């Protein structure tokens, strides 16, 4: 098998350097608008290193040295150390230059082995050392990075300044460059008898599970660090090994472990360990170092150095890697546009080509998902870091088109992972499953790679692995690495055609049954497409049919795709507000019903038909795009997340391509910018950048596994695709910031009147040139490509069939919860809104609604039914009398219609003295004339006791029993496991992070939240061993979120004991990990049976929920 294109490019660049040759641009520009000759000069690695504001947050890219798809990424980490990239443009101090990074990721990962030059005495805490810097002393280019450390000159307004380092009088200058697996650095120190290089081996972004370092002889440092639990998942730790060599001998060495700093030592290990080497730079101020990483061994890292970095020239390595970048970036040449647009384009393309990353050593060895060492075929590499849910939509088609050899190896890597671990991975980190994000992203990744020309992998075996993951429900002993399930909820999906919305998973902040279902349907379509390409008709037909499972979620009564419960019920209330949380809406991972309604790329024509046709869809889209980056909760477009990436192109399917052109160009010019915060959200390993690249070219791969490309119009007057087997020239001579509406188009001189192209037009093997020519104007041409025949293809599998629709009904009361003190009365007002938030295509508008009440045990409603007259879509309750009793509770009601057609209904609730305290609801079932399916709605009722004290608790075990208090499972430092000991169920803390075991708890915020209270904690624990544990609570001021209330030392009696402590200043404000309120913390495992709280204060809801 041939060497990968990146490897050949790097080798060719090195050969040019060795022979003194000068590389030329990929193409000489023809007459007219010149094409960019050297795109590396237009890459701005600072884009994405800042924050874009409250909705965007940190974009999380990194500015340091990296080769295309590089294993080693030598880049600075700053003091705030943002997730993933590790660098914030607003910071003013660097804590080290780490050897691994992932660009734009949304969870802590990598940033392994920070290396920091310093001058002078080491100090008592070298792990905390940092160096000030300014942007005036920095330079970043593809393949290289330089910085002046100790520079306090300042940079730009708004930068966070570091505390000055008085020990260092003069700055240090550092230049680094990278190859695929290695780096080389030149450190220019001031004159000093002690110029140091610190190796902070345990200071990875995720806390190290293990770390070690060895100083070998007088010019070499080796070591390793293991980290895991990406995004607080159960991901096993992955070790990374490094080796550093210097061009001159050390003058001194030392190590540290925790607070123990030992001069002269040559080895250290532990989760807070590191080492330093020192040089005398009074006569020679320059120190050269080379470094390599390996996921196999330190010997592998040393072998990578020998294979890729034999010399000692930083400029030579920088030029070779820059040339590799230049050749790869030049596969798309642009001409015209503004300077900022050109910079944004090539920076986006650069970011898209950073990942997935090489995982195998230069000799092909890598650790597999089975824990064994494997070897790739000669001349190929194994890849990891597939941010699957993010990159399958637009990044993989881009990579397959530009770099088919590497993308073929990426697909083969996923297949090899499945062979070793049993299942295709989603979001693999190293050789470990993470299970992050819903869906089954490996399926569309593999199908898209094949569709867009990356076919040098075992496609038939890949199809078998895809089918296995989509059909085989694993038993406990078949789970990947002991826990991973490729498709959570698969048994339900196979039985019901959807995943019930009754559990969270895949890192979702909410129950995610609807988005899980939609992603599975998309993955099923990808399987059908690959099977069709491989002429497996049976599999193709089966999964084409399964790809229509999106219809199981379409609620014809609301006009939205919505989650369903295990009994098939849709949510009762407004589809745009039901179940909205702090981050997304129940049913939808990182989004909401408005954003997911178009998440059916395989059959957008079906969605448009369900909505009510082209006009209704265009109207809904127009409303949707009134906000362009709304975030996860508002029902508008969210440019900063992948769910919505295809939405601007839906207009192409609905007969309004001019609106696609308008929205795409607005997005390119407003939510992207040539600035540190210049992206709409996390770049997600190039996903958002790949959207920019496609959109700027005027094309988009809407349907995973399909070769169809939807059309907009290009951002640049000239675009040339210099693809491996084909050249495509795209000419739009009149395009500008206001002139982008397509008037007509030709393909190779022939008129084209449709809004899509087949990817074969771009990736053909003819060696000829395909020419696209756009005529554009400053006003929309509403007729061009507007007919149904002009729309991109959709892929149905028979007539559309939806479940019975449910018209949403909102119930509102004032107060929002009817709260009755046992033995007393309370009044409330209730109203109903029928059709709340509905966008149904053919709504049935009820004239009357009949309701019937079903109260909880101990309460009665008199009368138990009534009549509702509907006006203007709002329910008006007619006169009547309701009686609710818990022994003796009476509710009277009357009519008070308002101008909106609603009725206010005064209710008087009397609770009996012995009414059970807690949260419940009175259910109201609804029927209508004319008939339409209406939900059962609920009137919340809370029965409370006298005084100001609440009693809550939880009993722990395989399934916890919660009484207003939950135990909050928190992955890395808050993992527990069920146990039975001493005749009682319990949970025991699990050591996933060394010396940091916690059990987290959160009180129901309806009971007590963010107010000072007095709390008595009662903990029943198993007295085993002699270890100690502490109860740490939030004392509510400043950094007091982990205040110790009591420390308990076990005495080894092997019996159950109770510990009780009272504090007067507790606050329950969700300030501990995972939005928890307090924790039980220890250095060794602790076993807990139950926790009870008695909470008192004027703002406490006085309910006694503890039955024991």
Buried (B, 14 or more C-beta within 10 A) or exposed (E): EEBBBBBBBBBBBBEBBEEEEEBEBBBEBEEEBEBBBBBBBBBBBBBBBBBBEEBBBBBBBBBBBBBBBBBBBBBBBBBBBBBBBBBBBBBBBBBBBBBBBBBBBBBBBBBBBBBBBBBBEBEEEBBEBBBBBBBEBBBBBBBBBBBBBBBBEEBEEEBEEBEEBEEBEEBBBBBBBBBBBBBBBBBBBBEBEBBBBBBBBBBBBBBBBBBBBBBBEEBBBBBBBBBBBBBBBBBBBBBBBBBBBBEBEBBBBBBBBBEEBBEEBBBBBBBBBBBBBBBBBEEEBEBBBBBBBBBBBBBBBBBBBEBBBEEBBBEBBBBBBBBBBBBBBBBBBBBBBBEBBBBBBBBBBBBBBBBBBBBBBBBBBBBBBBEEBBEBEEBBBBBBBBBBBBBBBBBBBBBBBBBBBBBBBBBBBBBBBBBBBBBBBBBBBBBBBBBBBBBBBBBBBBBBBBBBBBBBBBBEBBBBBBBBBBBBEBEEEEBBBEEBBBBBBBEBBBEBBBBBBEBBBBBBBBBBBBBBBBBBBBBBBBBBBBBBBBEBEEBBBBBBEBBBBBBBBBBBBBBBBBBBEEEEBBBBBBBBBBBBEEBBBBBBBBBBBBBBBBBBBBBBBBBBBBBBEBEBBBBBBEEBBEBBBBBBBBBBBBBBBBBBBBBBBBBBBBBBBBBBBBBBBBBBBEBBBBBBBBBBBBBBBBBBBBBBBBBBBBBBBBBBBBBBBBBBBBBBBBBBBBBBEBBBBBBBEEBBEEBBBBBBBBBEEEEBEBBBBEBBBBBBEEEEEBBBBBBBBEEBBEEBBBEEEBBBBBBBBEEBEBBEBBBBBBBBBEEEBBBBBBBEEBEBBBBBBBBBBBBBBEBBBBEBBBBBBBBBEBBBBBEBEBBBBBBEBBBBBBEBEBBBBBBEBBBBBEEBBEEEBBBBBEBBBBBBEEBBBBBBBBBBBBBBEEEBBBBBBBBBBBBBBEEBBBBBBBBBBEEBEBBBBBBBBBBBBBBBEEBEBBEBBBBBBBBBBBBBBBBBBBBBBEBBBEBBBBBBBBBBBBBBBEBBBBBBBBBBEEEBBBBEBBBBEBEEEEEBEEBEBBBEBBBBBBBBBBBBBBBBBBBBBBBBBBBBBBBBBEEBBBBBBBEE
